[in-house]
Amino acid sequence: MQQALDFSLQPHAQTPDRLAAGERVATRLKGQVQGAIHTDPLMTYAWSGDASSYRLIPAVVVFVNSEDDVRAVFKAARAEGLPVTFRAAGTSLSGQAVTDGVLAVLGDGWRKLDIHPGAERVTLGTAIIVAEANRALKPFDKKIGPDPASQATCKIGGVVNNNSSGMCCGVAQNTYHTMARLRIVLTDGTMLDSGDAASCDAFRISHAAMLEQIHQLHHEVMADAELVALIRHKYRIKNTVGYSLNALVDYHDPLDILIHLMVGSEGTLGFVSEVTYNTVPEHPFKATGLIPFPDPQAAGRAIIEMANGGVQVTTGVTAAEYIERRALATVEHLPPMAPLLPWLTADSPAVLIDVTAPDEATLLAEIAKTEDLLKRHGATHIELSRDAQRSAALWDIRKGFFTSGGAARPKGTSMLTEDVAAPIERLAEFVVDMRNLLDKHGYDDAIIFGHALAGNLHFQMSDNFAQDGAAAKFDVFNQELSQLVSVRYQGSLKAEHGTGRAIAAFVEAEWGAKAYGLMHRIKAIFDPERLLNPGVLLNDDPKIHIKNLKVMPLSDELVDLCIECGFCEPACPSHHMTLTPRQRIAVTRETARLRETGEDPARLARFEADFQYAGMDTCAACNLCSLRCPVGIETGTMILGERAKRRGGTAQSVARFAADHRGAVETMMRGGVALADMARRVIPATAVEAMTDNARRLSGKRVPRVSRALHSGPGAPKVRDNRQDPRKSGFPVPIAQSGQPGVVYFPACPSRMFGAPETQHGLLDTPAAMIALLERAGYDVIVPDKLNGQCCGQPFQSKGFPEQAAEVGGALKGELSQLSDAGRLQVVTDASTCAKHLKEFPGDAAVADSAAFLVQHVLPKLTITQRLSSLAVHHNCSAQRLLEQSSTEAVAAACAETVAVLSSITCCGYAGDKGLFLPELNAHATRRVGNDIPQGCELGVSTVSTCASGLSERAGVPFVSLASLLEWASR
């Protein structure tokens, strides 16, 4: 068995034997697991990288959703001699979530979130994102202890397996110390739930020999005073190097030791399916400041005093992030940094501080103590703000350093990151020595920052591993880093990122031969076959840290700065369906590399063919990924450009015809939907849908899908005309004649073509509701003549026809500018997508979306006469990019007693007409929406009619426009 699992790693290709083994594993698992299985070149490459600087192409990718799935994967992989690596969010920074064996990806089956009475504990499935758990706990002023900078993306499975900490977590609040219960599956398929007495009793019988081996290890360690002292010293600071040997001295019951050895084991000992945390306080009173110091030594001395001798507190200074001057330079262009710039010199670092307290009086006292401390240590500007928005903005900058610093690297290079820790009392000298080491080895672009209260510093730099000598340079640097941190400072080479492949070669140097031998014995007890993630955490290859390194070839200037961190992925509607933004970029880079080298024409052809559906067709191009990316990379824009490149002459002719005959196209589409509406009145809706689905299959999905949630729209609205016609009067623009303020209203084409679902409230269609509201608020409403066919151009843009988009949208913007008297009158539209797109064209008209206009100019003039008890709210992608969430929620709150924002959806995946031609994208993006609808909720709102249609079908309640609901509420 050992021989079967001994494998050679290659960064860009799998051996034929390994590919064949992957196919056999897939065959064995077909029908045995609930999730998707991939062995094709495109998808396996897409899953070949995590956030680290390593890349390995898996032989097979399988989504697991249950413990039975995990058992099936163990059995199949064992039979074919392939190792198994588990992956949660793939934000791992040390290469522990990549493999050339079986990559088992956590699917939706691990999304349990159960808050215990009083919120003193919370039970979480391993696919829950940390920020999701904390949002659920926030109403109770609680949170979980670990708070990594990637908390908006990283999942609980990775947090447990890496013993992640973070900015406020310190040592005392990591998973190891705040875990109340763990549920695991071992390689023999046995499940152990440490919180279930029956499970523990059964395990003590079935695995008595395993527990006895662990017990023996415990006694050996406790009998060695020198080893006990070493272990206690190593865990006084943050430390994720090797296995959690502190379990052998902190606990006596071998079952407790076993459970705590699992924490930080990086998927090398078993599978974690569920964890229960003891929650920690999240005090509601907080002050935040970014405090500059004259030099690193002064900042270090201040932090040493704030660290309270290494004793973690929940009141007072709970976070202090050291940020050196070079790191500040990468973000000093951001608006929140402006007040600090006058105080920054060429060498002045800053410290981001949080002061927290359970009440206001205590907070004021703690602020005074902190300010006195900062003055004594020479802080050059002290401002501790209680403004929540400023605090969030400063912490967003800090959380984004990994990517913003990475984006500052030269294009085509890989981003390298390490995190180290030293005893807090030596921090002042440690920061200076770290900078000197980076400069010595020529990493001039390196930046340093970190969780200084725990003595933890992060640094990152870049290099191009496609160039000769780069890997050797990195190797020498790592050797000296090991000596500096592990030997000179007796610190941790990996404080919180996990050992992975990056530090596996240096574990023995840090711990010594005796402790390192213990780690190998632990691995043998849990996984004698070396089935789980071999080469991670323990590795006999002294050069493993410089093998299988990523190369980052230039591919598209829109995305060349991407470091493949994965922060974008939770926002993507095709995440876990086809590709994510990170994966689209990775595949695009590999495609560019294959084109340049010419090394594998067959593989290149397969990539280009398969990318059509997985990379382009199922990309909603919503660009919500850019909002998650600290440097704003718009992968959707890259895909739009690729669509344009792939459009042939025939497609261009069709687009040209559609642009020239927009009115006929709109009439035909509205007529088609109306015909389906009529058909459903005489034929069961299921039969109509079956017929259209058959037509879609026969046409190769060229015929649009017609669902029961899609209804014919009202067409152009009727409006009382208080204008003089400029063509008759000689006036250059239409002018309102009633003396009331005028407003130009453009009913977007989706609102004209697609109607809302019927409800018991007798709601008006969107254009009629908008006009009624505007008139009710005292406006004379001006609507463009000949609306049929008028379009902002976004449908052409999304399909890869930028010329037609510019022509069509530019013409509309010109007309709106004329109607608005060169911008004198406000222009409003009723679709967020249209409002956003029209802002991108030149012209005098400032186009507002309905949500922003209604809350600012209409709602204050209305009398609300009736309200719903509960209302669901969807923030579509354009509304998010327009930052309209607060406006939409304010209007919704006026119409309902309770507002429930859909939390499981970012972009709904309807994406214009993709809901008609690729309904699987809409279905996937909204697969969890039912969990967001509160009991008794009757309606939902969205600011785009097509999104409302897709949500009406998937959510189980009708979704209508914001205007339609507000008109009803103010009748």
N, C-alpha and C positions, 0 to 999 in steps of 0.2 A: 504493500500500500504506500509506504513512504517513497518508494522509487517512482510510483505513478504520479505522485504529487510534486516531484522535483521538476521544476520547469524553468525554461529560459524565457526571459522577458525581452520584448522588442517594442519600441515605441510606436511604430507605424504599421506593423503588419503582424498577423497571426500565422503561426505555422500551420500547414495542412492538417497535421494530427490534432492540433488544438481546435481548429475550426470544425473538424469532423466530430470531436468529442462534444463540442458545444451543440452541434446539431442533434447528437444522440440524447443529450440532456433535454433539449427542447422536445424531442419526440417522447421521452419518458414522462415529461411534465404535462404534455397536452392532455387536457381533460382532468388533470389532477389539481391544478391551481386555478384560482378565479381570475387572475390578472393576465395582462398581455405578456407575450414571450417574443423576443427579438433575437435573430441571429444574422440578419442582413448587414452588409458593410456600413450602410449609412447610419442605422440606429445604434449599432454597437460602437461606432466611432463617436456618435453624439454623446454616449454615456462614458467616454474614455477619460474624461478629466473631471476633477473636482476643483476647489478653489486654490489648490496647491500648485506648485511648479512641476508636478509629475503627470505623466499620461501613460495609461495602459489600456489597451483595447480589450474589452471582455469578449470571451468566446460566446457568451449568451447572456442576455439581460432578461430577467423575469421579475414581474411585479408580484409581491406577496401581500396577502390581505388577512391571513389568519395563521394561527399556530399550526394548523394542519398543512397549510401551504409551506411553512418553514420546514416541517418534517419531510414533506415531499421533496423539497429542494436538497436537503441533507442527503436523502436516500439516493436521488438521481446523481448528484455530484460525486458522491462516494463511489457509486457504481462505475462512473466514467473517469475517475481519477482527476477531477477538477476541484480546485479550492473554491470556497464560497466567501464572498465579501458582502456585507450588508451596507445599504446606503439610505440615509434619510434625506436631508436637503442638499448634501454635497457641498457644504460650505467649509469642509475640512481643509486645513491649511498645511498639513504635514504628509499628505498622500495616503491617508488611511482609508479612503473611500473609493479607491480605484483598484482594478484587478485585471488580469488577463484570463481569469477563470469565469466563475458564475457570479454575476453581479445581481444581487437580490435587492430590489428597490421597494421601499415601503409604499404601499398604496393607501387607499382611503379606509381600509379596514382597521386602522390603528388610531382612530380619531376620537376616542373616548375622552370626555371632559366632565368630571363629576366633582362638584364642590361639596365638601362635607359640611354638616351643620356648624354654623359659626365661622366657616371659612378658615378654620384652623388647619385643615388639611385639604388637599386637592389630588384627585387621582387622574392621571393623564395617560392616554395612549401615546405611543412613540412617534406618531405622525403629526401630533399637535405642534404648531409653531409657538415658540416661547411667548411672543407678543400676544397671541390669541389667548393663552392661559392668563396672562397678566391683565388683559382687557376684561376677562370674565371675573377676575378677582378684585379689580379696582373699586367697584362699589362697596366692597367690604374693607377698603384701605389695607389690602393684603397683596402680596406678590409671591412668586417663587424666588428662591435665593439666587440661582444662577442668572446673570444678566449680561450675556455676551454682546458685543457690539453688533453682531449679526442677528440679534434677537427677532427682528422683523422677518427673518427668513429661516433661520436654523430651527431644527425640530428637536423634540425632547429625546428621541432616540440617540441623536448625535451628542446632545448635552450630557446624557448619562454615560455614554460610552467613552467620552473624552474628559469626563469630570470637568466640564467647562465652568468657568467662573465669570469674570466680567469686570465692569467698572465699579460697581458698588458691592459686589459679592464678597471680595476678600477671600480669606481661607475658610472662615467659619460658616459661610452660607452656601458652599458648593453642594453638589448632589450628595457627595459622600457623607456630609455632616447633616443635611436636612432631609434625607430620604427616610421615610417611615416604612416603606414596603417596596419590594421589587418582585416582579413576575418574570420568569425567564424560561427559555427552552434550551436544554443542553444538546450536544451533538447526537446523543443516543435517542433523542426525541422526548426525553422526560421533561415535563413541566413542573416547575417549583414556584409556588406562590408563598413568599415569606410572611404574608399577612394572613394566611389561612392555616389554622392549626392542623386540619386534616391533611393538607398537602405536605406540611412540614413533617408530620408523623410518618406519612407514607414514604417520604424521601429518606428519612433517617433509617428506615428498614431497607429500602431498595438500593440505596447508595451508601451503605454503612462503610464499605471499604474506601470509597472516595473521601468521606468525611474523616475517617481515621487517618488518611494520608495528610489531610489538611491540619488535623489536630496535632500530628507529629511535627509538621512544619512550625506550628505555633510554639510548641515546647522547645524546639531547637533554637528558635529565635530568642525566646524569653530567657533561655539559659546563657545567652551571649550578651553580656552587658554592653560591650562595645558596639555590637550590631543594633541593639535597642536604641542606644544613644544616637547612632547615625540616622536611624529611621525617624526618630522624634525630631532631630535637627532638620532633616530634609523636608518634613511636612510642617515646620513652623512657618515657612514661606510657601508661596504657590509652587506646586510641583506636579507635573504630569509626565515625568520621565519614567518609563517602565511601568510595571504593575503597582497597584496600591498596596505596597508592603506594610503600610500603617495598619491595615486590617489585621495583620498577624500580631500586633502589639495592643491594639485598641479593644479587641474582642477575644473572648475565650471559647464561646460556643462555636464549633466548626461551621455550623450552618450560618451563623452571623458573619463569620470570616468569609465564607464562600460568597454570600450576597454582596459584601463590600469589596471583594476582589473583582467582581463584575464591573463595578464602577471604574471608569477610566481604562478598561481593558481593550477598547477600540475594536470590538467585535471579534476578538481572537479567542474568547473562552466560551461564548454562547450567545444566544439571541435574547435581547430584552424586549418584552412585549408591552409592559405596563409598569408605571411607577406611581407611588403615592408620596407626595412631598408634605412635610410640615411647612406651612407658609410662614413668611416673615412680614413684619410691619412695613407698610408703604405710607409713611407719614404724610398727611395732606398739606402740611406747612413746610415750605421750602424756599430757600434763596440760592441763587446761582451766580457765580462770577467767573470771568476769565481774567486772571490776575497776572500781570507781567512782573518779571523780576529782572534785576540788572544783569545777572549771569546765572549759569547752571548751578553753581555752588550755593548761592543764596536760596534758589528755589528748592534745592535738595535739603538744605537745613530746615527750611520751613515745613517741608513735607515730613521730615523725621519727627518733628514735634507734633504735627497734626496726626501722625500715625498712632499716637497713644501707646507707644511701646509694643505695637503689633496687636493690641487688643481691639477687636472690631466693635464698633458702636452703632446703634441705630438712631441716636440723637446726637446732634452736633455735626462735625465734618464727617460725612459718610462717603464722600468720593473726592479724590484729588488726582486729576489726570495731568501728568507732566507732558508738555508739548514743547519741543525744542524749536529754536528760531527757524531752522530750515523747514520744519514741518509746517509752521505757521505761514511761511512764504507760499506754500501750495494752496492756501485757502484765503489769503488776505484780500482777494478780490471779492469775496462774498460779503453781502450787506451787513450781516451781524458782526463782522470783524471791524467795521469802520470806526467805532468809538475807541478801539484799542490801538489803531495804527500810530497815533502821535506818540505813544509811549514805548514803541518797539525800537530797539537799537539793533545793530548788526548781530549782536550775540545774545539778545535777551529772550529767554524762554517765557512761557506763560503756564499757569496752572489753572485748570478748570475745576472749580470747587462747588460742591453741593453742601449746604447746611440744612439739615432737616430736623423737624420737631413735631410732637403730637399736638401742640397748641401754639397760639400766637405769642403768648408771653414767653414761653420757653424758647421759641425761635428768636425773638428779639434779644434775649440774653445770650444765646449761642452766637448770633451774628456779632454782637459786641465783643465776645471773647475771641472770635476768629479774626475780626478786624485788628484787634490789639496784637495778636500773634503775627499777622501779616506785616504790620508796621514794624515790629521788632526785627523782622528778618529782611527788611529792605524792599518790600513790594513797592513798585513805582506808581501804581494806580489801583486803588481799591474801590470796587463797585460790586456789591452783592445785591442782585435784583430779585424781587419777588414776582416779577412779571412772568407768567407761565409761558407766554409765546417766546419771550427772549430766552428763557431757559431751554425750551424745546429746540430753538434755532441753534443755540450753542452746542447742545448735545448732539444734534444732527450732524454738525460739522465734525465733532469728535468721532461719532460712529462711522462717518464716511471717510476717515483718513485712509483706511485700507484701500479704498477704490480711488479717492481723489489723489492720494499720493502715488498710487499706481498709474493713474492717468497722466501724471507729470513725467513719467519715464519716456525715453525715446521710443518712437514707434518701431515695432518689430522686435522689441526686447521682452523678456519674461520678467514678471514681478516676483521678487523673492522676499519672503517675510519670515522672521523668527521672533520668538518672544522668550525672554530670559528673566530671571529674578535673582536678587541678592538680598541678604539680610538688610532690613530697613535702615538700621543704624549706619550702614555704609553707602546709602543711596547717593549722597552728594559726590563722592569720589567715583562711584560706579558709572554715573551718567557721563562723566568726563572720559573715563577709560573706554567706554563703549564708542564714543565719538572718535577717539583717537584710533581705535582698531579699524573702524570702517574707513577712515581717511587713509590709513596706512595701506590698505589693500585696494585703494583706487575706486571705492564705491562713493564717488563724489555726490551722487544724487540721493544717497541714503538719508532717510529721516527717522527720528526717534520720538516716540511718544509712549504713553503707557499708564497703567493703573498703579500710580506711585505709592499709594498707601500700603500696598502689598509688596513693595519693592520690585514690581513687575514692569519691565520696559519692553516695548515692541520696537522693532526696527524693520524697515523694508528698503530694498534697493532693487536695481534692475541689472540684467545682463542679457546678451544675445547668445544663447547656447548653440546657435548654428555656426558661430565663429570659433575657430581654433583657439584653444587656450582658455576659453571661458569656464569650462567645467573644472579644469585644473586649478584655476584661480579661486573658484568657489570652494574647492576641496581644501586648499591651504587656509583659506579664511576660516572654514569650519573647524579645522584642527586647532588653530589659535584661539578661536572663540571657546572651544571646549576647555582649553587650559585656563583661559581668563575666568570663565564663569564657574566651571565645576571645581577647579583646583584652587585658583587664587582667592575667589570670593566664596567658595563652598556654597554656591547657589544652584539654580535649576536652569538647565539648557532649554527646557520647555516648561514654562510656567502654567500655561493653560491651553495651548493649541494641540496637545497630544504629541506622542512620540512619532507615530507614523513611520514613514521611510526616511524622513528628514534627519532624525536624531537616532535612529535605531543603531547605527554604527558606533554611537558614543555613549550608549547606556552603561556599558561596563566601565568606561573611563570615569563616569560620574559617580557610580554607585560602588565600584570595587568588585573584585572577583567573587567574594562571598555572597553579597546581595544579588549579584547578577546570576549566580548559580541558582539561588532561590527562585528567581523569575523563570528560569528554564524548567525547574521542577513544577512550578505552578502550571505552566503551559502543558506539560506532559500529563498532569493530573486531569485537567479539563478536556484536553484535545490531543490525545496521544497520536492520532493520525495526521495532525497538522492540517486538518480540513479547513479551519477557519482563518482566513486572512493571513496566510503565512508570509513571512518577510516584513510584516508590520510589527513594530514594538521590539521584537527580537529578530536580529538578522546577523548571520555570521559573515556577510560580505562587508568588508571595511570600506567599500566604495559605493554602497547602495544609495547613499545620499546624492550621488552625482550621476546616477543612471536613470534612464527613462524620463529625462527632463523634457519639459514642453519646449517646443519652438513656436514662435508667434509670427509667422510670415505675414507681410502686408497683404491685405485682400480688398479692403474698401475703407476709404478715409473716414467714412461715417462711423466705423466701429473699430478702427485699428487701436484705439486706446483701451479697449475692453481688456480686463485682466481675468475674465471668466470666473468672477467671484460668485455668481449666482444670485445676487441680491434681487435681480429683476424677476426671477422665476415665479414667485407667488402671484404676481400681477397678470401673468400670461394666461389667456383662456385656453390655449392648447397645451398647457403644462400637463404632463403625464398622458396626453392623448397622442401627440406627435412630437414636435420639438418645442423647446423654449427659446427665448432670445439668446441666452448663453450658448445653447446647442446650435442654433442657426449660425451664430458667429463662428463657433469652433469648426463646424462643417464647411463653412465658406472659406475659412483659412486653410483647411486641409485640401479643399478643392483647388485653391490658388497654388498651393505647394505642388500638388500633383501636376497641374498644368505647366508649372515652371520647370519641374525636374523631368517630366515625361516618363517617370519610372514605372507607372502601372496604368496603361491606357484603359484596360477593362474596368478597373476599380473606379477610375475617374468617370467613365461613361455611366457606371451604375450610380455613382453619387449624383451626377447631373440629372439623370432620369428620375431617381427616387426623391430628389429634393423638390420636385414640382409640387407633389401633394403635401409631403411632410413639412417642407420648409416654406413654401409660398402659398399654396391654396388654403392651408389651414392657419395661416397667419392673419389675424384680424387687423393687423396694421394699426392698432389702436394707440400704440406708443405709450401705453401705461408703464411699460418697462422703463421708459426714460424717467418717470417720476420716482421709481425705486432706485434708479442708478444715481449715485452721488455726483456723477459727472454728466448726467443727462444724455447718455447714448441712446439714440432712437433706432433701434433695430427694425422697427416697422418701416421707417423711411428707407433703410437699406433694401428691404424686401420690395417696396414700391419701385425702387430703381431697378431691381432685378426683373420685376414683372415687365417694366417698360422695355428692357433689353430683349426680353424673350418674345415680345409681340411681333408677329410676322406681318407681311403685307395684307393678308386677308383680314386679320384682326384689326389692323389699322383702317382698312376700308369700312369695316362694320362700325368702328368707333366714329369715323368721319360721317357716316350716314346717320348714326344715332344723334350726333351733335347737331347735324343740319335738320333733323326731323324730330326734335325733342317733344314737340306737342303730340305728334302721332304716337311716339313711343309711350308717353304718359297715358294717353287715351287707351291704347292697347292694353297696357298693364292694369289700369284701373278696370277696364272692361273684363279682363280675364279673371280678376278677383271677384268682380260682381257676378260673373257667370258661375263661379264656384259657390258663391253665396246662394244664388238661386238654385243651384243643383242640390245643395244641402237641405233646401226646403222640401224637396220631393224625394230625395234619395238619402238614406242614412249617411251621416258624416263619415263614418268608418268606411263605407263603400266608396265615397268620393276620394278619400285619402288613399285607399287601396288602388283605385284606378290611376291616380296621378303617380303613385309610387311605381306602378308597373310601367307607366310611360317613361318615368325617369330611368328605370333599369334598361329599357329597350333603347333609350336615346343616349346611354352613357352619361346619365345625370345632367344632360343639357336642358331638360325640361324642369322648370322650377317646381318645388314641392308646394302643395297647397294644404295648409293645416286649418283646423276648425277655429284657431285663434286669429286667423287672418281675415279681415273684412274689408269690403270695398270702401274707399274713402269718399269724402263729400265733394271733391273737386274744388274749383275756385269759389270762395265765399262771396256772399252778397253783402254790400256795405252801403250805407247812406252816403251819397256823394255831396259833400259840402265844398267841392273845389270848383275852380274855374279851369276849363281845359286850356292848357297853354297853347295848344295848336290853334285855338279860336280866339283867345284873348290877347295873345301876344306876350303874355308873361313867360319868362324863361322856365319857370317851374310851377307845378300845381301849388296853390296857396289855400289853406283852410279859410273859409269865409265866415264862420259862425262866431268868431271872436274867441273860441275855446282853443287851448293849445293843440297843436297838431302832432301826430305821430305816424310814421310810416311803418306799416305792418306787412311783412313778407311771410305768407304762409308757405312753409317749406314743402318741397315736393312729396316727402314721405307722409306729411300730414294731409296732403291733398289726395294722395293715392290710396292710403291705407286708413281704415276707420278703426274706431275703438270697439272693444267687445260690449255687448249689451249688459247693462246692470240694472238693478232695481231702483236706482236713483235717478233715472231719466237724464243722464248727462248729455250735454251738447258735444258735438264733435269739436276737435281742437280749434280749427279756424273760427267757427261760430262762437266758441267760448272765449277766445282771445278778443274778438271784436266786441262781444258783450261786456267783457271786463274793462277794456279800454274806454268804451263809451260810458260805462258805469262810473269810471274814475274821472270822467269829464274831458276826455280827449276826442278831437275829431280824427277819425281814422282814415288814413290814405293807404290804399292798396294798389299795387301796380296793375295796370291794364294787361289784358291778354296773359294771364298767369299760366295757362296751360303750356308746359314745356320749360318754364323758367326754372333754372337750376343753379346752385352754387358751384357746380363742377366737381364736387367731392366724389360722386360715383365714378367719374372718369379717372380721377386721380387714383382711387383705390384699386382700379383694375389695370393700372399701368399705362394710362394715356395722358401724360401731363400736358401735352399741347392742347388737346381738346378741353381738359380741365381749366387751363388758363383762359382759353377763348370763351368758354361758356360762363365760367365764374366771373371773369373780367367784365363781360357784357352785363351781367346782372348787377355787379357792384357799381358799374357806371350808371345804370338806370336808377339804382337806389340813391346814389349820390345826387342825381338830378332831382329825384322826388323829395329828397331831404333838404332841398335848397342849399346845396353844397355843405351839408352837415349842420345846418341851422336846426333842423328837426331831428329828433331821435329816430333811429331805425331799430325795430325789434323783429326778431323771428322766433319761431316756436320749436325749433330743433337745435339742440346743442351742437350737433355735428355741423349743421349749416352755419351757425353763428361763428364757430371756431374757424371754419374754412374761409368764410367771407372776410375775416380779419386779416387773412394773409394776402389779399389783393389790394392794390393801391386804389385810392378813392377817398372822397371827403366823408362818406357816410360811416359813422361809428355804429357798428351793428352790435346790438345787445341781445343776449339770449333771454328767453322768457323768464327763467328763474330769477336772474338778477334784476330785470326790469319790473317784474311783478312785485318783488319784495321792496324795492326802493320807491317805485312811483305809483303803484296801483293799490297794494294792500293797505297802506295808511289811509286811503280814501274810501275804503269799503267798510261796511258793517257786516260782520259775520253773524248769520242767522241760524245756522245749523252746523253740527260737527259730527264726524264719525267717532266711534269709540276707539278704533285702532286703525292704523294706516302703515303699510309697508312702503319704504322708500328705496328706490334704486338710483345710485349715482352712476350714470353711464360714463363711458371713457372720455368723451369730449367734455362733459360737465366737470369731470375731475381735472382735466387739463386746463379748463377755464377757472378752476378753483371756486366752483359754484356750490360746493356741498352745503355751506352754511346758509346760502340763499334758499336752496331747495328745501332744506329742513325747516327754515323759518316759515315758509309758505305752508309746508305740510303741517307744522305745529299749529298754525291758525285754523286748519281744517279738521284736526283730529285731537282727541284727548291724549292719545299715546302714539308716538312715532317709532317705528322699528326699522332701522337702516339695515338693508341686506348686507350681512358681513361675510358671507361665503362667496360673494361674486365681486369681481373687479369689472372687467368687460364681460358682457353677457354672451359674446360670441356670435350675436346675430350679424353684426358687421355689415350694415347696409343690406345687401341681398344674400349674404352667405347663409342666413337662416333659411333661405329658399332653395339654394343650390347645395349647401353643405350643412344640412340640419344637425349633423352629428357634432359639429363644433358648438352650436348653441346648446345642444343636449348635454355635452360634457361640461361646458363652462357653468351651467346652472344645475349640475347634478345634486348639489346639496342645498338648493334654495328652499326646499320644503322645511328645513330645520330653522330657517330664519323667519318664517311666517308665524306670528304669535297666534295663540288660540283666540278665536272669535274675530280675527281680522277679515274684513270683507273686501278691501280694495288695496291696490298698490299704485304708486305713481312713478313715472319716468318722464324725462324731458325729450325723448325720441320715440316716435310712434312704432318704429320697427322693433326697438328694444322692448317696448311695452307688449308687442305681439308675442315675441319669444318668451317673455316672462309670464304672460297670461297662460301660455300653454304649459309651461314647466312648473310654475309655482302653485297652481291650484286655486288662485284667486285672480280676478281680472285686474290688469294694470292699465291705467288711463293716464292722460296727460295732466300735468300740474294745473294747466289753465282750466281744463274741464272740471276738475275737482273744486278749484277755487270759485269758479262761477256758480257751482251748485251751493257751496257753503255760504256765498254772499247773496243769494237770491232774496 
